[in-house]
Amino acid sequence: MRNKTLLSKSGTITDLSVNLDRYRSGNETINITTDDYLYFGQFYPFNSLYFVVQTANDEAANPTIEIWDSNGWVEAVEIVDETNSGGVPLAQSGHIMFVPNRYNRWAYEDTVNQSGTERVTGLGNVTIYDRYWMRLSFSANIKTTTALSFVGTKFSNDDDLMAEHSVLLDSDFLESWESGKTSWEEQHVVAASLIIDEMIKKNFIAYPGQIIDRFTMKNLAIPRTAAVIYAGLKMWDEYNSAIGEFNKRLKGDIFNIDKNKNAIMEHSESGIVQGGLYR
């Protein structure tokens, strides 16, 4: 499993990874107070997560994001919370983005050592090997029924899709896929996963977290999302056109890839042409 998502309530750890790593697998009520944390562990440093909010929070609070640097938890900077609405976090689906502190490097850490002693503060009750850890907390208790259905990666949205495949936003197309469907959000999420798999397969990246600037992925995500939709609708001519455009862009687009494992965009990491593997 690429991503680990853990909820710590009063020191009790619950693994939410199975439900939150897959879009349709289920929901998790998080019920976070000021003493609780959501922990996220990945194999490579990262600077963005997409949260699908199933049941919205309605309590105002400020988020704090911290990364583990082997000595303690260090606050990240430049937090952008797209789930925020009117000062309320997790009020809607969206990305939470951040920049790790430049002077505290992430640690690739086991949660406990060989003798079972805690190595990552707060995670001593679980044994998980080889992860970069981030944790999220809030300055006030959030609504007890707040629930998430997915935490992961998404590169595009329906506004982006409209620019090139406006016909797909017609209600008839949405309804023909599923009664009551109002957006292609799930298909954008699926497309992001397929893009990551393809980039790993072609040795452009080794881990999803290396995609350090999700905005540079939009051009690639639009045709890949369209292809997912056309395939589901059995519109094969349109599918072939979209997948052909995706493959063309995959060969020629320029990506911003993290090479030095700090999840910070460096000048030397901007404008990386496809074809190189960075570990």
Backbone torsions as a table, in degrees:
resi	resn	phi	psi	omega
1	MET	NA	125.5	-175.7
2	ARG	-64.7	-44.4	-172.5
3	ASN	-114.3	138.6	171.5
4	LYS	-111.9	130.1	176.4
5	THR	-126.1	119.3	-176.9
6	LEU	-123.1	141.8	173.7
7	LEU	-108.9	126.2	176.2
8	SER	-110.3	116.1	177.2
9	LYS	-121.6	114.2	-178.8
10	SER	53.4	35.4	178.0
11	GLY	86.9	-7.7	177.3
12	THR	-90.1	125.1	-175.5
13	ILE	-97.6	129.6	173.2
14	THR	-120.0	127.9	179.8
15	ASP	-84.8	115.3	-178.9
16	LEU	-100.3	6.9	-167.7
17	SER	-61.6	-42.7	-174.2
18	VAL	-60.3	-48.6	-178.2
19	ASN	-72.9	-36.4	-172.7
20	LEU	-90.2	-7.8	177.4
21	ASP	-88.2	-12.0	-179.1
22	ARG	-126.7	134.6	-170.0
23	TYR	-60.7	-39.7	-172.1
24	ARG	-108.8	11.3	-171.5
25	SER	-79.4	-17.4	-179.7
26	GLY	148.4	178.8	-179.2
27	ASN	-116.4	159.4	175.8
28	GLU	-132.0	120.2	174.5
29	THR	-80.5	125.2	-171.2
30	ILE	-100.5	-32.7	169.3
31	ASN	46.2	59.0	-174.7
32	ILE	-89.8	130.8	170.8
33	THR	-102.5	-179.6	-178.3
34	THR	-67.5	-13.8	179.3
35	ASP	-97.8	3.7	-173.9
36	ASP	-109.0	163.9	-179.3
37	TYR	-141.4	148.8	162.7
38	LEU	-103.3	125.0	179.3
39	TYR	-106.8	139.3	179.0
40	PHE	-128.2	124.3	-179.4
41	GLY	-122.3	131.7	177.6
42	GLN	-135.0	166.3	-178.3
43	PHE	-78.7	-8.9	-179.0
44	TYR	-145.4	146.0	177.5
45	PRO	-55.2	150.9	-176.3
46	PHE	-144.2	164.2	-178.7
47	ASN	-137.0	14.7	-177.9
48	SER	-160.0	139.7	172.7
49	LEU	-137.0	142.4	177.0
50	TYR	-102.6	124.7	-178.2
51	PHE	-107.2	123.8	170.8
52	VAL	-95.8	113.3	-177.1
53	VAL	-91.3	117.4	179.5
54	GLN	-85.1	-46.6	175.6
55	THR	-123.6	118.8	-169.0
56	ALA	-75.6	146.9	169.5
57	ASN	-77.8	150.9	175.9
58	ASP	-131.8	16.0	179.5
59	GLU	-106.0	129.3	179.7
60	ALA	-67.3	140.5	178.7
61	ALA	-168.9	162.0	175.0
62	ASN	-110.4	135.0	178.7
63	PRO	-83.3	148.6	170.1
64	THR	-123.0	131.0	176.8
65	ILE	-116.5	131.9	179.7
66	GLU	-131.7	148.1	175.4
67	ILE	-116.1	154.5	-178.7
68	TRP	-94.6	123.5	-176.5
69	ASP	-112.7	19.4	179.7
70	SER	85.9	-20.3	177.6
71	ASN	-108.7	-19.3	-178.1
72	GLY	169.1	-177.9	179.4
73	TRP	-89.9	129.3	-176.0
74	VAL	-121.0	129.8	-177.1
75	GLU	-66.7	137.5	171.9
76	ALA	-80.3	169.7	-179.4
77	VAL	-125.3	174.5	176.1
78	GLU	51.7	47.3	179.3
79	ILE	-72.8	128.7	174.1
80	VAL	-120.5	116.0	-175.0
81	ASP	-112.0	98.5	179.0
82	GLU	-76.2	-10.7	175.9
83	THR	-80.2	-9.3	-177.4
84	ASN	-76.9	136.8	173.2
85	SER	-138.9	111.6	179.6
86	GLY	62.5	35.1	-179.5
87	GLY	85.7	5.6	-179.1
88	VAL	-108.8	113.2	177.7
89	PRO	-77.1	157.4	-179.0
90	LEU	54.7	33.5	176.1
91	ALA	-87.5	-14.5	-179.0
92	GLN	-159.7	164.9	177.1
93	SER	-70.6	147.8	178.9
94	GLY	168.2	174.2	177.2
95	HIS	-82.9	146.6	162.6
96	ILE	-114.9	118.8	-176.0
97	MET	-117.7	154.4	-177.6
98	PHE	-159.1	167.5	174.9
99	VAL	-123.4	121.3	177.0
100	PRO	-61.2	150.7	176.0
101	ASN	-59.7	125.1	-175.1
102	ARG	-60.1	-25.2	-171.8
103	TYR	-101.2	7.1	177.3
104	ASN	-132.6	104.3	-175.9
105	ARG	-78.7	142.6	177.0
106	TRP	-60.4	148.1	175.6
107	ALA	-105.5	134.8	174.2
108	TYR	-88.1	101.6	-160.5
109	GLU	-131.6	144.7	163.9
110	ASP	-80.2	149.2	179.9
111	THR	-69.7	-29.7	177.0
112	VAL	-135.3	159.4	177.5
113	ASN	-89.2	-173.4	-174.2
114	GLN	-59.3	-32.2	-179.1
115	SER	-89.0	2.2	178.7
116	GLY	89.6	6.8	178.5
117	THR	-78.1	138.7	-177.4
118	GLU	-59.0	131.1	175.4
119	ARG	-111.1	-33.0	176.5
120	VAL	-107.5	112.0	-175.0
121	THR	-55.6	125.3	-179.6
122	GLY	99.6	-13.8	-176.7
123	LEU	-119.4	24.5	-178.4
124	GLY	-72.2	-12.2	-178.9
125	ASN	-89.6	-1.8	178.3
126	VAL	-130.3	152.0	177.2
127	THR	-112.7	109.9	178.7
128	ILE	-135.4	129.0	-174.7
129	TYR	-95.3	147.4	161.9
130	ASP	53.7	71.0	175.9
131	ARG	-139.2	152.5	163.7
132	TYR	-92.7	129.2	-171.7
133	TRP	-112.4	138.1	171.7
134	MET	-128.6	147.1	175.1
135	ARG	-131.7	149.6	-177.0
136	LEU	-122.6	132.1	176.2
137	SER	-138.8	172.7	-177.0
138	PHE	-132.9	152.3	-176.0
139	SER	-77.9	-11.0	178.3
140	ALA	-144.2	159.1	176.5
141	ASN	-62.4	135.8	175.6
142	ILE	-95.6	168.1	-176.6
143	LYS	-55.6	134.2	-172.7
144	THR	-64.0	-23.8	-177.9
145	THR	-95.1	3.9	179.6
146	THR	-56.0	128.9	-176.1
147	ALA	-135.4	144.0	175.8
148	LEU	-112.5	151.0	175.9
149	SER	-119.5	-10.6	179.7
150	PHE	-163.5	141.1	169.2
151	VAL	-135.8	121.6	-177.3
152	GLY	-179.0	-128.3	-171.1
153	THR	-126.0	139.3	172.3
154	LYS	-149.8	135.7	-175.2
155	PHE	-110.0	-14.3	-174.3
156	SER	-145.6	170.4	176.8
157	ASN	-141.5	-177.3	-175.8
158	ASP	-66.8	-29.6	175.5
159	ASP	-62.9	-40.6	177.1
160	ASP	-65.5	-43.0	-179.3
161	LEU	-63.3	-35.9	-179.2
162	MET	-57.9	-33.5	-175.7
163	ALA	-63.2	-29.6	-175.5
164	GLU	-121.5	-21.5	-176.5
165	HIS	-136.6	57.1	-174.0
166	SER	-60.8	-28.5	-178.4
167	VAL	-59.9	-29.6	-177.1
168	LEU	-70.1	-16.9	178.7
169	LEU	-86.8	0.2	174.6
170	ASP	-66.6	137.4	-176.4
171	SER	-59.0	-29.8	179.7
172	ASP	-63.9	-38.6	178.6
173	PHE	-68.4	-42.8	178.9
174	LEU	-62.3	-44.8	-179.3
175	GLU	-67.8	-32.0	179.8
176	SER	-70.1	-22.7	175.6
177	TRP	-78.1	-47.2	-176.3
178	GLU	-162.2	133.2	179.7
179	SER	-60.0	130.3	178.7
180	GLY	84.2	1.0	-178.7
181	LYS	-69.7	134.1	-177.2
182	THR	-121.2	-8.8	179.3
183	SER	-154.2	169.0	178.1
184	TRP	-104.3	29.2	-175.4
185	GLU	-55.4	-46.8	-178.2
186	GLU	-60.2	-37.9	-178.9
187	GLN	-70.2	-32.8	173.8
188	HIS	-64.4	-39.8	178.8
189	VAL	-66.0	-45.4	178.4
190	VAL	-60.0	-43.9	-179.5
191	ALA	-61.8	-40.6	178.8
192	ALA	-60.7	-42.3	178.4
193	SER	-63.8	-40.8	179.3
194	LEU	-66.9	-37.7	177.7
195	ILE	-63.8	-45.6	178.9
196	ILE	-59.8	-45.9	179.4
197	ASP	-59.3	-41.3	-178.7
198	GLU	-68.9	-38.4	179.6
199	MET	-69.2	-34.6	174.8
200	ILE	-67.9	-43.7	-179.7
201	LYS	-59.6	-37.0	-177.8
202	LYS	-89.8	6.2	177.9
203	ASN	65.0	26.5	172.7
204	PHE	-76.2	-36.0	177.9
205	ILE	-139.5	166.2	173.3
206	ALA	-108.2	-28.8	-177.3
207	TYR	-140.9	151.3	-179.3
208	PRO	-57.0	-36.2	-177.3
209	GLY	-61.4	-17.6	178.5
210	GLN	-68.8	-18.6	175.1
211	ILE	-77.6	91.3	-167.0
212	ILE	-84.5	-18.0	-179.5
213	ASP	-130.5	98.1	-175.2
214	ARG	-64.9	-23.5	-176.8
215	PHE	-67.9	-28.6	178.3
216	THR	-73.9	-7.7	-178.3
217	MET	-92.3	-8.9	-175.0
218	LYS	-59.5	-42.9	-177.5
219	ASN	-59.9	-32.3	178.6
220	LEU	-81.1	-35.5	-174.4
221	ALA	-72.8	-29.5	-177.5
222	ILE	-60.9	-55.3	180.0
223	PRO	-67.9	-29.7	-179.5
224	ARG	-70.4	-38.7	176.0
225	THR	-65.0	-44.3	178.3
226	ALA	-58.2	-40.1	180.0
227	ALA	-64.4	-39.8	176.5
228	VAL	-59.6	-43.7	-178.0
229	ILE	-68.7	-48.0	-179.1
230	TYR	-61.1	-37.2	177.8
231	ALA	-64.2	-42.0	179.4
232	GLY	-65.3	-30.1	179.3
233	LEU	-90.2	-0.6	-179.2
234	LYS	59.4	36.9	175.1
235	MET	-98.8	82.4	-164.8
236	TRP	-73.9	-33.0	176.2
237	ASP	-63.8	-44.5	179.1
238	GLU	-66.5	-38.1	176.8
239	TYR	-59.7	-48.8	-177.9
240	ASN	-61.4	-37.1	177.8
241	SER	-66.0	-44.8	-178.3
242	ALA	-67.5	-43.3	-178.6
243	ILE	-69.4	-31.5	174.7
244	GLY	-65.0	-41.3	177.9
245	GLU	-66.6	-39.0	176.7
246	PHE	-59.6	-48.4	-178.6
247	ASN	-63.7	-36.3	177.2
248	LYS	-63.3	-45.7	-179.4
249	ARG	-69.7	-34.7	179.0
250	LEU	-61.5	-34.6	-179.5
251	LYS	-77.0	-29.0	-171.0
252	GLY	-113.8	-11.3	-176.3
253	ASP	-74.9	161.4	177.9
254	ILE	-112.1	132.0	-176.2
255	PHE	-118.6	157.7	173.3
256	ASN	-102.3	108.6	-171.0
257	ILE	-116.6	130.5	177.8
258	ASP	-74.2	121.6	-178.4
259	LYS	-106.3	-22.2	-172.5
260	ASN	-114.4	15.8	170.3
261	LYS	61.0	42.3	175.4
262	ASN	-122.4	-2.1	178.0
263	ALA	59.1	24.7	177.5
264	ILE	-120.6	133.1	179.4
265	MET	-71.5	113.8	175.9
266	GLU	-99.1	156.4	-179.4
267	HIS	-57.2	-38.7	-177.6
268	SER	-71.4	-11.1	-177.1
269	GLU	-101.8	-2.1	179.2
270	SER	-89.2	142.6	177.3
271	GLY	72.1	40.9	177.4
272	ILE	-83.6	118.3	178.8
273	VAL	-75.9	146.3	179.7
274	GLN	-56.0	155.4	172.0
275	GLY	118.9	-7.9	-179.4
276	GLY	-116.4	141.7	178.0
277	LEU	-97.5	126.8	-179.9
278	TYR	-119.1	125.9	-179.6
279	ARG	-118.9	NA	NA
